[in-house]
Amino acid sequence: MALARSGLRAGPQPHAGPGFAELFGALPVAVLLIGPDGRIAQANPACELMLNHSESAMVGQPCDAVLLPPEGYAERRDGHGFSAFDIEIEAVRGPRLRVDFVESPIADRPGWRIVTLHHAPHARRVAQGADRTAGARAAVGAAAMLAHEIKNPLSGIRGAAQLLASSGEDRELTGLITTEVDRIVALIDRMEDFTDTRPLKLAPTNVYPLLDHARKVALAGFARGMVIEERFDPSLPPVMIDPDAFQQVMLNLLKNAAEALGGLAQPRITLATAYRHGMSMSTGPGRPRQPLPIEILVIDNGPGAPEDIAEHLFEPFVSGKPEGKGLGLPLVEKLVRDQGGIIQYAREQDREREHVTVFRILLPRAA
């Protein structure tokens, strides 16, 4: 691999260690090096395999003569890079591919940039929303009506149980009736949250006080004794969200993570933020891609969701926990979607190559 063609060279390498060329060639991710003139300077073997094109044939060619860029690429490039996830691209000499496309500028090398192509991971689950079709919307409406109608007789049952208790009847039995009625009412309240169609009050918001509050609430309650690390981008701009809804989302995700870590010797949750230049995704089938550069992550080192339900985590009444109701994550997905964003579930490797569970929220920035 002729590094001299690109004008980019690695510094001195230890005699016993591999050089830049060996490392570049061994990368398992497809990588293209693009020069200031927009032409390909280098391609690694993984890229040759993915694009069905030899490096010698690619070098010197305009990038779009080898790989057709993602939709909207030219309009959304801002000099800081470009990202598009889970998209289809077309190689001129190969098949259509489903990949994550990430372009990054090279520091101190004006005009030079790196393009990486990752096969879109099968482990990623993107919530598409429970009410995207007429049938699903009708089901949500029916659930709302059912919740309202069930509450009326439950109220009567609870009142009758209290009357029996006050008249000296079996207090243990009447207490059991009251407790079970309250439990059902609480479940219905959660169903009504899920079916609430009122628009949220979106406003430009600094997310860091909200994240700090959610972390403190978690550590004082359901995550007591656990570690919640922070990995924040300090330059994150204001986000267009509803503060109350966002707080509810974060508490739900932190509680979900804490419950997944039960019994682990070293439970760890990480809250992370990042600004993804050029990030765009469709928020639903048939919808155009839109900028969603604000990334918020809730990461835990638990075992993740059972594989047989991972595709359905954001659907109502699906839960991997024996006592779970399957309403927490659908409500999270609804609230994120109502704020113009999306949420993803994935199993990934962290910096220490440990497998972790990741809930990734992508949101629009405030104008």
C-alpha positions as CSV (number, residue, x, y, z in Angstrom):
1,M,0.0,0.0,0.0
2,A,1.7,3.2,-1.2
3,L,1.2,5.7,1.6
4,A,3.3,8.2,-0.3
5,R,0.5,8.7,-2.8
6,S,-1.6,10.4,-0.1
7,G,1.0,12.6,1.3
8,L,0.0,11.3,4.8
9,R,2.6,9.3,6.6
10,A,2.7,7.9,10.1
11,G,5.4,9.0,12.5
12,P,8.3,6.7,13.5
13,Q,7.2,3.2,14.5
14,P,8.9,1.0,17.1
15,H,10.9,-1.7,15.4
16,A,8.9,-4.5,17.0
17,G,5.5,-3.0,16.2
18,P,3.5,-2.9,13.0
19,G,3.7,0.3,10.9
20,F,0.8,2.4,9.7
21,A,0.4,0.5,6.5
22,E,0.0,-2.8,8.3
23,L,-2.5,-1.3,10.7
24,F,-4.5,0.4,8.0
25,G,-4.6,-2.9,6.0
26,A,-5.7,-4.9,9.0
27,L,-8.6,-2.7,9.9
28,P,-11.9,-4.8,9.8
29,V,-13.9,-1.7,8.8
30,A,-14.0,-0.4,5.2
31,V,-12.0,2.8,5.0
32,L,-11.5,5.3,2.1
33,L,-9.0,8.2,2.3
34,I,-10.2,11.1,0.2
35,G,-7.9,14.0,-0.9
36,P,-8.7,17.7,-1.1
37,D,-9.5,17.2,-4.8
38,G,-12.3,14.7,-3.9
39,R,-10.4,11.8,-5.4
40,I,-9.6,8.5,-3.6
41,A,-6.0,8.4,-2.3
42,Q,-6.2,5.0,-0.5
43,A,-8.6,2.2,0.3
44,N,-8.0,-0.7,2.7
45,P,-8.6,-4.4,1.9
46,A,-11.9,-4.4,3.8
47,C,-13.1,-1.6,1.5
48,E,-11.9,-3.5,-1.6
49,L,-14.0,-6.5,-0.5
50,M,-17.1,-4.5,0.4
51,L,-17.1,-2.4,-2.8
52,N,-15.9,-5.2,-5.1
53,H,-13.2,-2.9,-6.4
54,S,-9.4,-3.1,-6.2
55,E,-7.5,-0.3,-4.5
56,S,-5.4,0.3,-7.7
57,A,-8.6,0.8,-9.7
58,M,-10.1,3.2,-7.1
59,V,-7.1,5.4,-6.5
60,G,-7.3,8.6,-8.4
61,Q,-11.0,8.2,-9.1
62,P,-13.6,10.7,-7.9
63,C,-15.3,9.2,-4.8
64,D,-18.7,9.3,-6.5
65,A,-17.3,7.3,-9.4
66,V,-16.8,4.4,-7.1
67,L,-19.5,4.9,-4.4
68,L,-22.7,6.9,-4.8
69,P,-23.0,9.1,-1.7
70,P,-26.1,8.9,0.6
71,E,-29.1,11.0,-0.1
72,G,-28.6,14.6,1.0
73,Y,-24.9,14.2,1.3
74,A,-23.9,17.3,-0.7
75,E,-26.5,19.6,1.1
76,R,-25.6,18.5,4.6
77,R,-21.8,18.4,4.6
78,D,-20.7,21.3,6.8
79,G,-16.9,20.9,7.0
80,H,-17.2,19.0,10.3
81,G,-18.1,15.7,8.9
82,F,-21.2,13.7,7.9
83,S,-22.9,10.7,9.4
84,A,-25.9,8.6,8.1
85,F,-26.8,5.4,9.9
86,D,-28.6,2.3,8.6
87,I,-28.9,3.5,5.0
88,E,-28.6,1.9,1.6
89,I,-25.8,3.0,-0.6
90,E,-24.8,1.8,-4.1
91,A,-21.3,0.7,-5.2
92,V,-20.7,1.3,-8.9
93,R,-19.3,-2.1,-9.3
94,G,-21.1,-3.9,-6.5
95,P,-24.5,-4.5,-4.9
96,R,-26.6,-2.1,-2.9
97,L,-25.3,-2.2,0.7
98,R,-27.0,-1.4,4.1
99,V,-24.3,0.5,6.1
100,D,-23.5,3.2,8.5
101,F,-21.7,5.9,6.5
102,V,-19.4,8.2,8.5
103,E,-17.1,10.9,7.0
104,S,-14.6,12.7,9.2
105,P,-12.1,15.5,8.4
106,I,-8.5,14.8,9.3
107,A,-7.1,17.3,11.8
108,D,-4.3,19.5,10.5
109,R,-4.8,18.3,7.0
110,P,-7.1,20.7,5.3
111,G,-9.4,19.1,2.7
112,W,-8.4,15.5,3.6
113,R,-11.1,13.2,5.0
114,I,-11.7,9.6,6.0
115,V,-14.9,7.7,5.0
116,T,-15.7,4.6,7.0
117,L,-18.4,2.1,6.0
118,H,-19.8,-0.2,8.6
119,H,-22.3,-3.0,7.8
120,A,-25.4,-1.8,9.7
121,P,-25.5,-4.1,12.8
122,H,-28.3,-6.5,13.0
123,A,-28.3,-5.8,16.8
124,R,-29.6,-2.3,16.3
125,R,-33.3,-1.9,16.9
126,V,-34.8,1.4,15.8
127,A,-38.2,2.2,17.4
128,Q,-40.7,3.0,14.7
129,G,-43.6,3.9,16.9
130,A,-46.7,2.1,17.9
131,D,-49.2,4.3,16.0
132,R,-47.8,4.7,12.5
133,T,-50.7,2.9,10.8
134,A,-54.4,3.4,10.9
135,G,-54.8,0.0,12.5
136,A,-52.3,0.8,15.3
137,R,-53.9,4.2,15.9
138,A,-57.3,2.5,16.3
139,A,-55.8,0.1,18.8
140,V,-54.4,3.0,20.8
141,G,-57.8,4.7,20.8
142,A,-59.4,1.5,21.9
143,A,-56.9,1.1,24.7
144,A,-57.6,4.7,25.9
145,M,-61.4,4.1,25.9
146,L,-60.9,0.7,27.7
147,A,-58.7,2.3,30.3
148,H,-61.4,5.0,31.0
149,E,-64.2,2.5,31.2
150,I,-62.4,0.0,33.5
151,K,-61.6,2.8,36.0
152,N,-65.3,3.4,36.8
153,P,-66.2,-0.1,38.1
154,L,-62.8,-0.3,39.9
155,S,-63.7,2.8,41.8
156,G,-66.9,1.2,42.9
157,I,-65.2,-2.0,44.0
158,R,-62.6,0.0,46.0
159,G,-65.4,2.0,47.7
160,A,-67.3,-1.2,48.6
161,A,-64.1,-2.8,50.1
162,Q,-63.6,0.3,52.2
163,L,-67.2,0.1,53.5
164,L,-66.8,-3.6,54.4
165,A,-63.7,-2.8,56.3
166,S,-65.4,0.0,58.2
167,S,-68.2,-2.3,59.2
168,G,-65.9,-4.8,60.8
169,E,-65.8,-7.4,58.0
170,D,-62.7,-9.4,57.3
171,R,-60.1,-6.6,57.2
172,E,-57.4,-8.8,55.7
173,L,-59.6,-9.7,52.8
174,T,-60.9,-6.2,52.2
175,G,-57.3,-4.9,52.4
176,L,-56.3,-7.4,49.7
177,I,-59.1,-6.2,47.5
178,T,-58.1,-2.6,48.0
179,T,-54.4,-3.3,47.3
180,E,-55.2,-5.2,44.1
181,V,-57.6,-2.5,42.8
182,D,-54.9,0.2,43.4
183,R,-52.4,-2.0,41.5
184,I,-54.8,-2.3,38.5
185,V,-55.5,1.5,38.6
186,A,-51.7,2.2,38.5
187,L,-51.4,0.0,35.5
188,I,-54.2,1.8,33.7
189,D,-52.7,5.1,34.6
190,R,-49.6,4.0,32.7
191,M,-51.7,2.9,29.7
192,E,-53.3,6.3,29.7
193,D,-49.9,8.0,29.6
194,F,-49.1,5.8,26.6
195,T,-52.3,6.8,24.8
196,D,-52.1,10.6,25.5
197,T,-52.1,12.4,22.1
198,R,-51.8,16.0,23.4
199,P,-48.8,17.8,21.8
200,L,-45.8,18.4,24.0
201,K,-44.5,21.9,24.8
202,L,-41.2,22.0,23.0
203,A,-38.6,24.7,23.8
204,P,-34.9,25.2,23.5
205,T,-33.4,23.5,26.6
206,N,-30.1,22.9,28.2
207,V,-30.2,19.1,28.9
208,Y,-27.4,19.0,31.5
209,P,-29.4,20.2,34.5
210,L,-32.1,17.6,33.5
211,L,-29.5,14.8,33.2
212,D,-28.0,15.8,36.6
213,H,-31.4,15.7,38.2
214,A,-32.2,12.3,36.8
215,R,-28.9,10.9,37.9
216,K,-29.4,12.2,41.5
217,V,-32.9,10.8,41.6
218,A,-31.7,7.4,40.4
219,L,-28.8,7.3,42.9
220,A,-31.1,8.2,45.8
221,G,-33.6,5.5,44.9
222,F,-33.6,2.6,42.4
223,A,-29.9,2.8,41.5
224,R,-28.7,3.2,45.1
225,G,-25.2,1.6,45.4
226,M,-24.5,1.6,41.7
227,V,-22.1,3.7,39.7
228,I,-23.5,6.2,37.2
229,E,-20.7,7.6,35.1
230,E,-20.9,10.8,33.0
231,R,-19.3,11.2,29.6
232,F,-20.5,14.5,28.4
233,D,-19.7,16.7,25.4
234,P,-19.4,20.1,27.1
235,S,-20.2,22.0,23.9
236,L,-23.7,20.5,23.4
237,P,-26.1,23.2,22.1
238,P,-29.6,23.7,23.4
239,V,-32.0,20.9,22.4
240,M,-35.6,21.3,21.3
241,I,-37.5,19.2,23.9
242,D,-40.2,19.2,26.5
243,P,-38.3,19.3,29.8
244,D,-40.9,17.2,31.7
245,A,-41.2,14.6,29.0
246,F,-37.4,14.4,28.6
247,Q,-37.0,13.9,32.4
248,Q,-39.5,11.1,32.3
249,V,-37.6,9.5,29.4
250,M,-34.3,9.6,31.3
251,L,-35.8,8.3,34.6
252,N,-37.4,5.4,32.7
253,L,-34.2,4.4,30.9
254,L,-32.1,4.7,34.1
255,K,-34.6,2.6,36.0
256,N,-34.6,0.0,33.2
257,A,-30.8,-0.1,33.3
258,A,-30.7,-0.4,37.1
259,E,-33.2,-3.3,37.0
260,A,-31.1,-5.0,34.3
261,L,-28.0,-4.9,36.5
262,G,-29.6,-6.6,39.5
263,G,-27.2,-9.2,40.9
264,L,-24.1,-8.0,39.0
265,A,-20.9,-7.8,41.0
266,Q,-19.8,-4.5,39.4
267,P,-22.9,-2.8,38.0
268,R,-22.2,0.3,35.9
269,I,-24.4,2.8,34.1
270,T,-23.0,5.5,31.8
271,L,-24.8,8.7,30.8
272,A,-23.2,10.1,27.6
273,T,-23.8,13.0,25.2
274,A,-22.3,13.9,21.9
275,Y,-22.9,16.2,18.9
276,R,-23.0,14.3,15.6
277,H,-22.2,16.6,12.8
278,G,-24.2,15.7,9.7
279,M,-26.3,13.1,11.5
280,S,-29.7,12.6,9.8
281,M,-32.3,9.9,10.0
282,S,-35.9,9.2,9.0
283,T,-38.2,9.3,12.0
284,G,-40.6,6.8,10.4
285,P,-41.5,4.9,7.2
286,G,-42.0,7.2,4.3
287,R,-40.7,10.2,6.2
288,P,-37.8,12.3,4.8
289,R,-34.5,12.2,6.6
290,Q,-34.0,15.1,9.0
291,P,-31.0,16.4,11.1
292,L,-30.8,14.7,14.5
293,P,-27.4,15.7,15.7
294,I,-28.0,15.6,19.5
295,E,-27.0,12.1,20.8
296,I,-27.8,11.0,24.4
297,L,-26.8,7.5,25.5
298,V,-27.8,5.4,28.5
299,I,-25.4,2.5,28.7
300,D,-25.3,-0.4,31.1
301,N,-23.0,-3.5,31.4
302,G,-25.9,-5.8,31.9
303,P,-26.9,-8.8,29.8
304,G,-29.2,-7.0,27.4
305,A,-32.7,-8.0,26.3
306,P,-33.4,-11.7,25.3
307,E,-32.8,-12.1,21.6
308,D,-36.3,-13.3,20.9
309,I,-37.9,-10.1,22.1
310,A,-35.1,-7.6,21.1
311,E,-36.9,-6.7,17.9
312,H,-40.1,-5.9,19.8
313,L,-38.8,-3.9,22.8
314,F,-40.7,-0.8,21.9
315,E,-44.0,-2.6,21.5
316,P,-46.6,-2.5,24.3
317,F,-46.8,-5.4,26.7
318,V,-43.5,-6.9,25.6
319,S,-41.1,-7.4,28.5
320,G,-38.1,-9.6,29.4
321,K,-38.8,-9.3,33.1
322,P,-41.2,-11.7,34.9
323,E,-42.9,-8.9,36.7
324,G,-42.7,-6.4,33.8
325,K,-45.8,-4.8,32.3
326,G,-44.1,-4.0,28.9
327,L,-45.3,-0.3,29.0
328,G,-42.1,1.5,30.0
329,L,-40.1,1.4,26.8
330,P,-43.2,2.0,24.5
331,L,-43.9,5.1,26.6
332,V,-40.2,6.2,26.3
333,E,-40.4,5.7,22.5
334,K,-43.6,7.7,22.3
335,L,-42.2,10.6,24.3
336,V,-39.0,10.7,22.2
337,R,-41.0,10.6,19.0
338,D,-43.3,13.3,20.2
339,Q,-40.2,15.5,20.6
340,G,-39.1,14.9,17.0
341,G,-36.5,12.2,17.7
342,I,-35.9,8.5,17.6
343,I,-34.6,5.9,20.1
344,Q,-32.5,2.9,19.2
345,Y,-31.5,-0.3,21.2
346,A,-28.2,-2.0,20.5
347,R,-25.7,-4.4,21.9
348,E,-22.2,-3.0,21.4
349,Q,-18.7,-3.2,22.6
350,D,-17.3,-0.3,24.8
351,R,-13.8,1.0,25.0
352,E,-12.7,-1.9,27.1
353,R,-14.3,-4.3,24.5
354,E,-16.9,-5.3,27.0
355,H,-20.4,-6.0,25.7
356,V,-22.9,-3.4,26.9
357,T,-26.5,-2.4,26.3
358,V,-27.0,0.9,24.6
359,F,-30.2,3.0,24.4
360,R,-29.3,5.8,22.0
361,I,-31.6,8.9,21.7
362,L,-31.2,11.2,18.7
363,L,-32.9,14.6,18.9
364,P,-33.1,17.9,16.9
365,R,-31.1,20.8,18.1
366,A,-32.8,24.1,18.8
367,A,-32.7,26.5,15.9
